[in-house]
Amino acid sequence: MPADPVKVVPPEVFFLPAKTAAGGQRFCIYHTAQDASPRGLVLYIHPFAEEMNKARRMAALQSVALAQAGFAVLQIDLHGCGDSSGDFGDATWQSWVDDVLLGCQWLRERTRGQIEFVTAGNNIQAQPPLWLWGLRAGCLLAAEAARQLGELCNFLFWQPPAAGKLLVQQFLRLKVAGDLMGGQAKGVMQTMRQQLANGESVEIAGYMLAPGLANGLEQALLVPPATVGTFPAPQVAWFELSPRQDANLSSVATHILTPWQQAGFQVATQLVPGPAFWQTTEIEDAPALIQATLSAVTTTPQCHPQSE
């Protein structure tokens, strides 16, 4: 007999009040885990500026696949992004970090009544792990938020950068490229840098970039939060994409991940065939990345200890 088709539960779409300094509401999409008791909680942290829009389809496809595999998944539009409150120019790096913490708190509260706790020693309970899933700049946000979270978590890194400085530089170059086509590129980069240093926002490709966001992102580094030597060890699943058959994992991965291993994280890296969907002209999919991500989260230990 053919296998029963997997039931797809429609996601829950809502606005989450932001009890943060920035205030307002955050647009959220929640994918309920297929299992009655979630095997894990996943928070998606989107990339920077237009990359967020390019990646929406892949984020949605992966979220549905994770929910079908038994994970509760929350997608959240950060302050000033998408359908959330505020304009992009209102956002700061800390307001985005606060939103990640807000999403983690909401996930824990939402699923608390669905989790079947088990005794795992003296006054210790097991809980499904929290995964912070970031794409590009979202990886840097995940690492920074984890340092403020107060609990162990796992990481899904899609095309992670070593530092935010490179992302800021790439974004500023969009303005330089646009002005170059108009014959006005001379001194553009220096002018923008001076404006940001003077506390002024700059307009790039339709986005107002404020100093509070540019400076925070530029100082962000992909460094691990402290761990306390718990078992099982927290996980880092690092994925890079390339359309080339002969591609190799970036040297960034080797350099950056050594401190994560030294901090007690169990690290797995994988180069996956597929397009750079966050920057392609047309919206593209990377099916191999979806399957590789599913494999990573479903083959790791599914419980972290938590003291009562």
C-alpha positions in Angstrom: 0.0 0.0 0.0 1.3 3.5 -0.7 2.4 5.6 2.2 0.0 8.1 3.6 0.8 11.6 2.4 2.4 13.9 4.9 -0.1 16.3 6.3 0.8 19.9 5.9 -0.6 22.1 8.6 -1.1 25.7 7.5 1.3 28.1 9.3 0.0 30.6 11.8 0.5 34.2 10.8 0.5 36.9 13.5 2.0 40.1 14.9 4.0 39.6 18.0 4.1 42.7 20.4 7.7 43.6 20.9 8.4 44.2 24.6 11.8 45.8 23.7 13.2 49.3 23.6 12.2 49.6 19.9 8.6 48.6 20.6 6.0 48.0 18.0 5.1 44.6 16.5 7.0 41.9 14.7 5.5 40.0 11.8 5.8 36.3 12.5 5.0 33.0 10.8 4.8 29.9 13.0 5.0 26.4 11.7 3.6 23.9 14.1 5.6 20.7 14.6 3.9 17.6 13.1 4.7 15.7 16.3 2.6 16.4 19.3 5.7 17.0 21.3 8.3 18.9 19.3 11.7 17.3 18.8 13.2 20.7 18.6 12.6 24.5 18.3 13.9 26.5 15.4 14.1 30.3 15.0 14.9 31.6 11.5 17.0 34.8 11.4 16.8 36.4 8.0 19.7 38.1 6.2 20.3 41.8 5.5 18.3 44.2 3.3 17.2 42.8 -0.1 18.8 39.4 0.7 15.9 38.9 3.0 13.4 39.1 0.2 15.4 37.0 -2.2 15.6 34.2 0.5 11.9 34.2 1.6 11.0 31.2 -0.6 13.9 29.1 0.6 13.1 30.0 4.2 9.5 29.0 3.7 10.4 25.7 2.0 12.9 24.8 4.8 10.4 25.8 7.5 7.7 23.5 6.2 10.2 20.7 5.8 11.4 21.1 9.4 7.8 21.2 10.7 7.0 18.0 8.9 10.1 16.5 10.5 8.7 17.4 14.0 10.3 20.8 14.7 8.4 23.9 15.8 9.6 26.8 13.6 9.2 30.5 14.0 10.1 33.0 11.2 10.3 36.6 12.4 10.7 39.8 10.4 13.1 41.9 12.4 12.6 45.5 13.4 12.1 47.7 10.3 12.1 44.7 8.0 9.3 43.2 5.9 5.9 43.7 7.6 7.2 44.5 11.1 6.9 47.9 12.7 9.3 50.7 11.8 11.3 51.5 8.8 14.6 50.0 7.9 16.3 53.2 8.8 14.9 53.0 12.3 16.6 49.6 13.1 19.8 49.2 15.1 21.9 46.2 15.6 20.8 45.8 19.2 17.1 46.1 18.2 17.6 43.2 15.9 19.4 41.2 18.7 16.5 42.0 21.0 14.1 40.6 18.3 16.0 37.3 18.2 15.7 37.0 22.0 12.0 37.9 21.7 11.5 35.1 19.2 13.3 32.6 21.4 11.2 33.5 24.4 8.0 33.2 22.4 9.0 29.7 21.1 9.7 28.4 24.6 6.5 29.8 26.0 4.4 28.6 23.1 5.6 25.0 23.2 6.1 24.6 27.0 2.7 22.9 27.4 3.4 20.6 24.4 6.7 19.2 25.7 6.8 15.9 27.5 9.5 16.3 30.1 11.4 13.3 31.4 13.6 12.8 34.4 17.3 12.6 33.5 19.0 12.5 36.9 18.7 14.4 40.1 16.5 17.5 39.6 17.4 17.5 35.9 14.9 17.5 33.0 15.4 17.1 29.3 14.0 19.6 26.8 14.1 19.7 23.1 17.0 21.8 21.8 16.7 25.3 20.5 18.2 25.9 17.1 19.2 29.4 15.9 19.1 29.2 12.1 20.7 32.2 10.4 21.4 33.1 6.8 24.4 35.4 6.1 24.0 38.3 8.5 21.5 36.2 10.4 24.4 34.0 11.5 26.1 36.9 13.2 22.8 37.9 14.9 22.4 34.3 16.1 25.9 34.2 17.7 25.4 37.6 19.4 21.9 36.8 20.7 23.2 33.4 22.0 25.6 35.3 24.2 22.7 37.1 25.8 20.2 34.2 25.8 21.1 32.5 29.0 20.6 28.9 27.7 22.5 26.5 25.4 21.4 26.4 21.8 22.4 24.8 18.5 23.2 26.7 15.4 22.3 26.3 11.7 24.5 28.5 9.7 23.7 29.1 6.0 26.6 30.8 4.1 27.9 32.4 7.3 30.4 35.3 7.0 33.3 35.6 9.3 32.4 39.2 10.3 29.9 41.9 9.5 32.5 44.3 8.2 32.5 42.5 4.8 28.7 42.6 4.6 28.7 46.4 5.2 31.4 46.9 2.6 29.4 44.9 0.1 26.3 46.9 0.8 28.0 50.2 0.4 29.4 49.1 -2.9 25.9 48.9 -4.3 25.8 52.7 -4.0 29.2 53.0 -5.6 28.2 50.7 -8.5 25.0 52.7 -9.0 26.8 56.0 -9.1 29.5 54.5 -11.4 26.9 53.8 -14.0 25.8 57.5 -13.7 29.4 58.7 -13.9 29.4 60.0 -10.3 31.3 57.3 -8.4 34.3 59.4 -7.4 34.6 59.7 -3.6 31.2 58.0 -3.0 32.6 55.4 -0.6 34.5 57.9 1.4 31.5 60.2 1.6 29.2 57.5 2.9 31.8 56.5 5.5 32.0 60.1 6.7 28.2 60.4 6.8 27.9 57.3 9.0 30.8 58.5 11.2 28.9 61.9 11.6 25.8 60.0 12.8 24.0 60.5 9.5 22.0 57.8 7.6 22.9 56.9 4.0 20.5 55.8 1.3 21.6 52.6 -0.6 19.4 50.7 -3.1 16.2 52.1 -1.6 17.3 51.3 2.0 18.2 54.0 4.6 21.2 52.6 6.5 21.5 54.2 10.0 24.7 54.4 11.9 23.3 52.4 14.8 22.8 49.4 12.4 25.9 49.9 10.2 28.3 50.2 13.2 26.8 47.2 15.0 27.0 45.0 12.0 30.5 46.1 11.1 31.7 45.2 14.6 29.9 41.8 14.6 32.1 38.7 14.6 31.1 35.1 14.3 32.5 34.0 17.7 31.0 31.3 20.0 29.1 31.9 23.2 30.5 30.4 26.3 29.4 26.8 27.1 29.5 24.9 30.3 30.6 21.5 29.1 27.1 19.9 29.1 26.2 16.6 27.5 25.2 16.3 24.7 27.5 19.0 23.3 25.8 21.9 21.5 25.8 21.6 17.7 27.0 23.8 14.8 25.8 22.8 11.4 27.7 25.0 8.8 26.5 25.0 5.2 28.0 26.7 2.2 26.6 26.6 -1.4 28.3 26.6 -4.8 27.1 25.9 -8.3 30.5 24.5 -9.2 31.2 20.8 -9.1 34.9 21.3 -8.1 34.3 23.8 -5.3 35.8 23.5 -1.9 34.7 24.8 1.5 35.9 28.3 2.1 39.0 28.9 4.2 36.8 31.0 6.4 35.2 27.9 7.8 38.4 26.3 9.0 39.6 29.6 10.5 36.4 30.5 12.2 35.2 27.1 13.5 38.3 26.2 15.4 37.3 28.5 18.4 33.8 27.0 18.3 35.3 23.5 18.6 37.6 24.7 21.4 34.5 26.2 23.2 32.9 22.7 23.3 30.7 22.7 20.2 30.3 19.7 18.0 30.9 21.1 14.5 29.8 19.7 11.1 30.5 21.4 7.8 29.1 20.7 4.3 29.4 22.2 0.9 26.1 21.8 -0.9 25.5 22.2 -4.7 23.1 25.1 -5.4 22.8 28.8 -6.4 23.4 31.8 -4.2 19.7 32.2 -3.9 19.9 35.3 -1.6 21.4 37.3 -4.4 20.3 35.8 -7.7 18.3 37.9 -10.1 15.4 35.4 -10.2 14.1 33.6 -7.2 15.8 30.2 -7.1 15.7 27.1 -4.9 18.4 24.9 -3.5 16.8 21.6 -2.8 20.0 19.9 -1.8 20.4 22.5 1.0 16.9 21.7 2.4 17.7 18.0 2.5 21.2 18.5 4.0 19.7 20.8 6.7 17.0 18.2 7.6 19.7 15.5 7.9 21.8 17.7 10.2 19.0 18.5 12.7 17.5 15.0 12.7 20.7 13.1 13.3 21.9 15.1 16.3 21.0 14.4 20.0 17.5 15.8 20.5 17.6 16.7 24.2 19.5 19.3 26.3 19.6 19.1 30.1 17.9 21.8 32.0 18.0 22.3 35.8 14.7 22.7 37.6 
